[in-house]
């Protein structure tokens, strides 16, 4: 009698997954693990690196094929060394897990926004606040992080490596390192001319090799920051500050408005075809500087640079905190100094003056979902102006046109240009929708600035006033596949470096300073930069110090009598 055999019932999926998880992923050695993980990074997480490398160096020839092949080998070896140089298997697994997460998010922002993972970008990462993080998050980046970051990071710990002694492991690794380096170096020598061009003429490409670029940049940034002695006394490059005019009848008020991510190309005052400055274009006493370049391509660089006595070519952001700045000089001169912030902080500039953070306000008129419109900083201005009894400087750090969620930067009634991109996934919007949303932010900035000028005008019976506006940097809106900002200055497109800057003076101040408006309009056509800001503010405040340079004061040459001193 035979018993009929039936096929075993298939295991439930959940049980099958548990069994596979328990079994782990077999791997023959540490070397195989390191080369395998690195190959995955190179093949799946470096789309941007290969796009830029091919665009820079590819042409149909045997030499080009040899170079691209050797570049692949070189990159593979470099990434593998990150793991093989780990002292233990546990450290190697932990490093691989962490780097999968870093690589996943870096790959997303490099591919979707054209970001470059240099030190400047890492500085932006460290100084990003929760509101900016929320603006960047979406379902796509979350899914990307889970599938290509979290899951591989967990799977690393399920790889089964053979039980061997530590000495045997190190011996295998050493042999692999020597052989791999030999092959990589041989490939570099075979294409030495191409490598010379690649490394010298296409430097930004190296900052897209994932995950080594963000790691090396972050380590370099932290190491540079640690070299600065925070306990050392502040250096005062300005020395004694003096007033250049007799005590006037009225207090002087300076509004210094630091814009965010506004690019000159989209300002109607500079010739843009769209009506993005409908209110400012109707205001008298306003001078727009049509050819202005920024100090950097990110807030973390440009804001400290604006208030530094140093020009862009000499400014080092890691050393900025060692020096007293423009606000310190104004405070020393007896001005009441106040910083109003609706952005991500003053980057150390306002460390020694009054600082009001509007990011935490809950006024339903201006704020919702941890985001406040810039007009929130103006709500109490009329009352503030009525109480002013001495010379005063108020700095307004705007949220302006900060991306990628441009449509969150202005109230609905300012959505003049439609349809506007209403997503932080810019790559899924058309160029026109992105431009519409961005132009709406410029139009709202126009309204905020015009409102500030109207308030100063209404107080003109008892106050003389000056408003100076300068954006910190520009923005890429998808041109050549690049979005947002933060590219290395030497390689950044003009859209990230050409910024709007304007000056408004009350009639009382024009008389007081003996200004010639026609002269200012002539000056406005000349090329200038953020280097002029420090000296122009001192000149407008009727102050001088040892750092002041009259050649960089936009007002000095337009005073009757050769400077009005």
DRENLUM-552188 format. One record per residue (C-alpha): residue in three letters; x, y, z. Coordinates in steps of 0.05 Angstrom, whole numbers, padded with zeros to 5 digits, always signed. Layout:
residues N
ALAXYZ ...
This chain:
residues 565
UNK+00000+00000+00000 UNK+00028+00066-00020 UNK+00016+00132+00016 UNK+00003+00188-00033 UNK+00053+00245-00026 UNK+00027+00315-00032 UNK+00071+00376-00044 UNK+00084+00417+00018 UNK+00040+00477+00025 UNK+00077+00541+00007 UNK+00101+00581+00066 UNK+00065+00646+00082 UNK+00104+00705+00057 UNK+00116+00732+00127 UNK+00146+00666+00149 UNK+00189+00660+00087 UNK+00216+00731+00099 UNK+00232+00714+00171 UNK+00269+00652+00151 UNK+00309+00689+00098 UNK+00325+00744+00149 UNK+00348+00692+00199 UNK+00392+00657+00147 UNK+00425+00722+00128 UNK+00463+00739+00064 UNK+00524+00695+00052 UNK+00590+00731+00036 UNK+00657+00699+00026 UNK+00702+00752+00058 UNK+00710+00823+00083 UNK+00741+00841+00016 UNK+00681+00816-00022 UNK+00635+00853+00025 UNK+00672+00919+00016 UNK+00678+00914-00059 UNK+00605+00892-00066 UNK+00577+00949-00024 UNK+00621+00999-00060 UNK+00598+00973-00127 UNK+00526+00984-00106 UNK+00542+01056-00085 UNK+00578+01070-00150 UNK+00524+01039-00195 UNK+00460+01062-00160 UNK+00478+01124-00119 UNK+00523+01162-00166 UNK+00478+01180-00225 UNK+00497+01253-00219 UNK+00571+01238-00215 UNK+00570+01197-00279 UNK+00526+01249-00315 UNK+00575+01305-00299 UNK+00636+01262-00314 UNK+00609+01241-00381 UNK+00588+01312-00399 UNK+00658+01337-00381 UNK+00701+01283-00412 UNK+00664+01236-00458 UNK+00676+01236-00533 UNK+00674+01176-00580 UNK+00746+01151-00579 UNK+00787+01095-00549 UNK+00822+01144-00503 UNK+00756+01167-00475 UNK+00733+01095-00463 UNK+00799+01081-00427 UNK+00791+01144-00383 UNK+00719+01129-00363 UNK+00738+01056-00348 UNK+00797+01077-00305 UNK+00754+01130-00271 UNK+00704+01076-00252 UNK+00760+01033-00224 UNK+00790+01092-00186 UNK+00724+01112-00156 UNK+00709+01039-00138 UNK+00775+01032-00103 UNK+00768+01097-00065 UNK+00698+01079-00040 UNK+00722+01008-00022 UNK+00780+01036+00019 UNK+00729+01072+00063 UNK+00707+01003+00087 UNK+00771+00962+00083 UNK+00809+01010+00128 UNK+00759+00999+00184 UNK+00794+00966+00244 UNK+00740+00914+00258 UNK+00681+00881+00223 UNK+00633+00916+00270 UNK+00661+00984+00251 UNK+00659+00965+00177 UNK+00585+00946+00182 UNK+00569+01009+00221 UNK+00605+01052+00170 UNK+00570+01018+00112 UNK+00502+01028+00146 UNK+00514+01102+00159 UNK+00541+01113+00089 UNK+00480+01080+00057 UNK+00436+01131+00091 UNK+00482+01189+00073 UNK+00487+01165+00001 UNK+00412+01157-00006 UNK+00395+01229+00013 UNK+00456+01258-00022 UNK+00438+01222-00086 UNK+00368+01249-00084 UNK+00387+01322-00075 UNK+00444+01318-00125 UNK+00401+01285-00179 UNK+00337+01325-00167 UNK+00365+01394-00150 UNK+00436+01392-00178 UNK+00466+01401-00109 UNK+00542+01397-00099 UNK+00565+01366-00033 UNK+00622+01413-00018 UNK+00639+01447+00049 UNK+00592+01504+00035 UNK+00534+01456+00025 UNK+00552+01420+00089 UNK+00553+01486+00126 UNK+00483+01497+00099 UNK+00463+01429+00125 UNK+00489+01444+00195 UNK+00455+01511+00197 UNK+00388+01489+00169 UNK+00331+01498+00218 UNK+00270+01454+00226 UNK+00227+01498+00180 UNK+00276+01491+00123 UNK+00279+01416+00134 UNK+00204+01411+00131 UNK+00203+01450+00066 UNK+00250+01400+00034 UNK+00214+01338+00058 UNK+00163+01303+00014 UNK+00137+01233+00000 UNK+00188+01222-00054 UNK+00249+01238-00013 UNK+00222+01198+00045 UNK+00210+01137+00000 UNK+00279+01147-00030 UNK+00310+01149+00039 UNK+00274+01086+00062 UNK+00286+01043+00000 UNK+00358+01064-00014 UNK+00379+01084+00056 UNK+00345+01051+00114 UNK+00332+00982+00084 UNK+00404+00972+00057 UNK+00431+00999+00123 UNK+00393+00943+00159 UNK+00412+00890+00109 UNK+00486+00904+00121 UNK+00478+00872+00189 UNK+00449+00808+00159 UNK+00510+00793+00116 UNK+00542+00728+00140 UNK+00618+00732+00139 UNK+00661+00669+00152 UNK+00692+00661+00220 UNK+00766+00678+00213 UNK+00818+00709+00258 UNK+00829+00783+00260 UNK+00899+00773+00233 UNK+00873+00734+00173 UNK+00821+00787+00159 UNK+00873+00842+00161 UNK+00919+00802+00116 UNK+00865+00793+00063 UNK+00848+00866+00066 UNK+00921+00888+00059 UNK+00931+00846-00003 UNK+00866+00873-00033 UNK+00885+00945-00018 UNK+00954+00938-00050 UNK+00928+00904-00112 UNK+00869+00952-00120 UNK+00912+01014-00111 UNK+00962+00986-00162 UNK+00907+00976-00214 UNK+00877+01045-00200 UNK+00945+01080-00205 UNK+00962+01044-00269 UNK+00896+01067-00299 UNK+00910+01139-00278 UNK+00979+01137-00311 UNK+00949+01109-00375 UNK+00901+01168-00379 UNK+00944+01221-00343 UNK+00929+01277-00392 UNK+00854+01266-00385 UNK+00860+01264-00309 UNK+00898+01330-00309 UNK+00840+01362-00347 UNK+00787+01328-00305 UNK+00816+01350-00238 UNK+00835+01420-00258 UNK+00778+01442-00303 UNK+00720+01403-00273 UNK+00731+01410-00198 UNK+00657+01410-00178 UNK+00649+01339-00205 UNK+00690+01311-00147 UNK+00638+01338-00099 UNK+00586+01290-00128 UNK+00623+01225-00115 UNK+00575+01192-00066 UNK+00581+01179-00007 UNK+00653+01203+00001 UNK+00640+01275-00021 UNK+00592+01294+00035 UNK+00634+01257+00086 UNK+00700+01289+00067 UNK+00667+01358+00061 UNK+00635+01351+00130 UNK+00700+01328+00162 UNK+00738+01386+00130 UNK+00685+01436+00153 UNK+00686+01411+00225 UNK+00762+01408+00227 UNK+00766+01479+00201 UNK+00716+01503+00252 UNK+00753+01469+00309 UNK+00816+01507+00291 UNK+00782+01572+00311 UNK+00793+01589+00384 UNK+00724+01610+00409 UNK+00754+01634+00475 UNK+00802+01683+00442 UNK+00784+01757+00448 UNK+00748+01789+00389 UNK+00791+01827+00340 UNK+00767+01897+00326 UNK+00791+01917+00256 UNK+00751+01982+00257 UNK+00783+02016+00317 UNK+00755+02082+00340 UNK+00690+02103+00307 UNK+00674+02176+00295 UNK+00614+02216+00272 UNK+00625+02259+00210 UNK+00567+02308+00219 UNK+00543+02355+00273 UNK+00487+02331+00317 UNK+00424+02336+00274 UNK+00356+02358+00296 UNK+00324+02291+00282 UNK+00344+02220+00300 UNK+00368+02177+00241 UNK+00336+02110+00227 UNK+00369+02058+00181 UNK+00329+01998+00156 UNK+00377+01945+00131 UNK+00336+01891+00095 UNK+00373+01827+00079 UNK+00335+01791+00025 UNK+00334+01716+00016 UNK+00346+01680-00051 UNK+00323+01739-00094 UNK+00358+01741-00160 UNK+00368+01804-00201 UNK+00343+01772-00265 UNK+00271+01772-00238 UNK+00268+01844-00213 UNK+00226+01890-00255 UNK+00269+01948-00231 UNK+00328+01916-00267 UNK+00291+01907-00333 UNK+00253+01842-00322 UNK+00193+01841-00368 UNK+00143+01819-00315 UNK+00113+01867-00265 UNK+00147+01839-00203 UNK+00159+01908-00171 UNK+00093+01945-00182 UNK+00098+01983-00116 UNK+00172+02000-00113 UNK+00171+02024-00185 UNK+00123+02080-00163 UNK+00165+02104-00104 UNK+00207+02166-00110 UNK+00275+02172-00077 UNK+00293+02100-00094 UNK+00357+02079-00129 UNK+00364+02009-00157 UNK+00434+01981-00168 UNK+00425+01939-00230 UNK+00493+01904-00232 UNK+00506+01875-00163 UNK+00543+01810-00147 UNK+00537+01772-00082 UNK+00592+01750-00034 UNK+00570+01678-00036 UNK+00517+01630-00061 UNK+00488+01612+00007 UNK+00462+01649+00068 UNK+00515+01619+00113 UNK+00569+01654+00072 UNK+00536+01717+00047 UNK+00504+01743+00111 UNK+00569+01744+00152 UNK+00606+01771+00092 UNK+00556+01829+00083 UNK+00571+01853+00153 UNK+00646+01842+00149 UNK+00697+01895+00135 UNK+00733+01846+00089 UNK+00719+01840+00014 UNK+00695+01774-00015 UNK+00764+01754-00040 UNK+00793+01759+00031 UNK+00732+01737+00072 UNK+00735+01668+00106 UNK+00671+01648+00139 UNK+00706+01602+00189 UNK+00743+01663+00216 UNK+00686+01713+00214 UNK+00668+01700+00287 UNK+00737+01725+00309 UNK+00722+01796+00286 UNK+00675+01850+00308 UNK+00629+01868+00251 UNK+00587+01925+00224 UNK+00533+01919+00277 UNK+00586+01922+00332 UNK+00612+01987+00303 UNK+00542+02017+00299 UNK+00530+01997+00371 UNK+00596+02027+00392 UNK+00576+02092+00358 UNK+00514+02097+00402 UNK+00462+02070+00354 UNK+00405+02028+00380 UNK+00415+01963+00341 UNK+00362+01909+00331 UNK+00362+01846+00289 UNK+00294+01819+00267 UNK+00297+01749+00238 UNK+00246+01711+00198 UNK+00297+01664+00168 UNK+00347+01614+00196 UNK+00385+01660+00243 UNK+00437+01714+00236 UNK+00497+01667+00228 UNK+00533+01700+00287 UNK+00526+01771+00261 UNK+00476+01793+00315 UNK+00511+01757+00373 UNK+00522+01822+00412 UNK+00459+01861+00395 UNK+00384+01854+00407 UNK+00355+01796+00368 UNK+00281+01782+00356 UNK+00263+01714+00325 UNK+00198+01716+00286 UNK+00201+01643+00266 UNK+00167+01625+00331 UNK+00110+01674+00325 UNK+00040+01646+00322 UNK+00003+01706+00295 UNK-00051+01674+00251 UNK-00051+01735+00206 UNK+00019+01720+00182 UNK+00039+01651+00207 UNK+00016+01580+00194 UNK+00050+01512+00199 UNK+00115+01540+00228 UNK+00120+01589+00169 UNK+00112+01664+00176 UNK+00107+01714+00119 UNK+00157+01770+00122 UNK+00105+01823+00138 UNK+00103+01793+00208 UNK+00166+01834+00223 UNK+00129+01898+00206 UNK+00068+01891+00251 UNK+00095+01934+00308 UNK+00138+01980+00265 UNK+00093+02042+00268 UNK+00093+02039+00344 UNK+00168+02026+00345 UNK+00182+02086+00301 UNK+00138+02131+00345 UNK+00181+02112+00406 UNK+00250+02124+00374 UNK+00289+02178+00409 UNK+00360+02164+00385 UNK+00395+02139+00323 UNK+00372+02069+00307 UNK+00388+02011+00261 UNK+00338+01956+00249 UNK+00360+01896+00208 UNK+00305+01853+00176 UNK+00328+01783+00155 UNK+00274+01761+00106 UNK+00250+01692+00087 UNK+00240+01723+00019 UNK+00242+01673-00039 UNK+00272+01614-00001 UNK+00260+01550-00039 UNK+00241+01499-00057 UNK+00170+01514-00031 UNK+00164+01582-00063 UNK+00088+01582-00059 UNK+00094+01581+00018 UNK+00130+01648+00019 UNK+00072+01694+00002 UNK-00002+01700+00020 UNK-00052+01673-00029 UNK-00074+01743-00051 UNK-00004+01754-00078 UNK-00008+01696-00127 UNK-00009+01742-00186 UNK+00027+01696-00235 UNK-00009+01630-00248 UNK-00008+01572-00250 UNK+00044+01569-00195 UNK+00083+01508-00173 UNK+00053+01489-00106 UNK+00103+01434-00090 UNK+00172+01428-00061 UNK+00188+01377-00115 UNK+00208+01427-00167 UNK+00229+01374-00217 UNK+00155+01355-00223 UNK+00133+01425-00241 UNK+00140+01458-00309 UNK+00191+01514-00318 UNK+00134+01564-00325 UNK+00100+01541-00260 UNK+00166+01548-00223 UNK+00178+01617-00252 UNK+00107+01638-00234 UNK+00114+01616-00161 UNK+00183+01649-00156 UNK+00159+01714-00187 UNK+00102+01716-00136 UNK+00154+01715-00081 UNK+00190+01774-00112 UNK+00125+01812-00118 UNK+00111+01799-00044 UNK+00181+01823-00026 UNK+00165+01885-00067 UNK+00102+01896-00024 UNK+00140+01886+00042 UNK+00195+01935+00022 UNK+00145+01987-00003 UNK+00107+01980+00063 UNK+00171+01993+00102 UNK+00185+02055+00060 UNK+00114+02081+00071 UNK+00122+02073+00146 UNK+00187+02112+00144 UNK+00154+02167+00103 UNK+00097+02173+00153 UNK+00149+02183+00208 UNK+00189+02234+00168 UNK+00165+02293+00210 UNK+00208+02269+00268 UNK+00257+02220+00236 UNK+00307+02221+00178 UNK+00312+02152+00147 UNK+00349+02107+00098 UNK+00330+02038+00074 UNK+00382+01992+00042 UNK+00360+01925+00013 UNK+00407+01871-00012 UNK+00392+01798-00026 UNK+00442+01748+00003 UNK+00447+01707-00061 UNK+00408+01687-00123 UNK+00373+01623-00145 UNK+00373+01573-00201 UNK+00304+01556-00226 UNK+00319+01494-00266 UNK+00365+01524-00319 UNK+00411+01469-00344 UNK+00380+01422-00294 UNK+00403+01462-00233 UNK+00356+01484-00178 UNK+00362+01525-00114 UNK+00432+01552-00096 UNK+00497+01536-00061 UNK+00543+01516-00118 UNK+00617+01534-00110 UNK+00624+01608-00126 UNK+00675+01599-00181 UNK+00628+01552-00219 UNK+00559+01577-00198 UNK+00515+01605-00254 UNK+00502+01680-00256 UNK+00431+01668-00230 UNK+00461+01648-00162 UNK+00509+01708-00158 UNK+00473+01767-00190 UNK+00427+01798-00137 UNK+00382+01859-00128 UNK+00405+01917-00085 UNK+00370+01983-00074 UNK+00374+02047-00033 UNK+00318+02092-00010 UNK+00327+02158+00026 UNK+00275+02203+00057 UNK+00272+02276+00034 UNK+00297+02298+00102 UNK+00358+02254+00095 UNK+00372+02280+00025 UNK+00375+02351+00053 UNK+00413+02329+00115 UNK+00467+02292+00075 UNK+00466+02341+00016 UNK+00454+02284-00033 UNK+00449+02292-00108 UNK+00397+02243-00133 UNK+00421+02248-00206 UNK+00490+02226-00182 UNK+00461+02165-00147 UNK+00424+02144-00210 UNK+00490+02147-00248 UNK+00526+02107-00195 UNK+00471+02055-00199 UNK+00492+02033-00269 UNK+00563+02015-00248 UNK+00582+01944-00228 UNK+00582+01935-00152 UNK+00581+01878-00102 UNK+00567+01861-00030 UNK+00635+01891-00015 UNK+00601+01960-00017 UNK+00550+01944+00037 UNK+00593+01954+00099 UNK+00621+02021+00076 UNK+00555+02047+00048 UNK+00520+02033+00114 UNK+00574+02070+00152 UNK+00570+02127+00103 UNK+00494+02130+00108 UNK+00500+02130+00184 UNK+00549+02189+00180 UNK+00604+02148+00212 UNK+00677+02132+00198 UNK+00726+02081+00227 UNK+00793+02052+00208 UNK+00761+01999+00163 UNK+00719+02049+00124 UNK+00737+02056+00050 UNK+00705+02117+00017 UNK+00714+02085-00052 UNK+00664+02031-00031 UNK+00613+02080-00003 UNK+00557+02088-00055 UNK+00534+02152-00022 UNK+00600+02188-00010 UNK+00612+02211-00081 UNK+00542+02240-00087 UNK+00545+02288-00029 UNK+00552+02361-00048 UNK+00620+02386-00029 UNK+00658+02322-00044 UNK+00635+02277+00012 UNK+00599+02322+00060 UNK+00650+02314+00115 
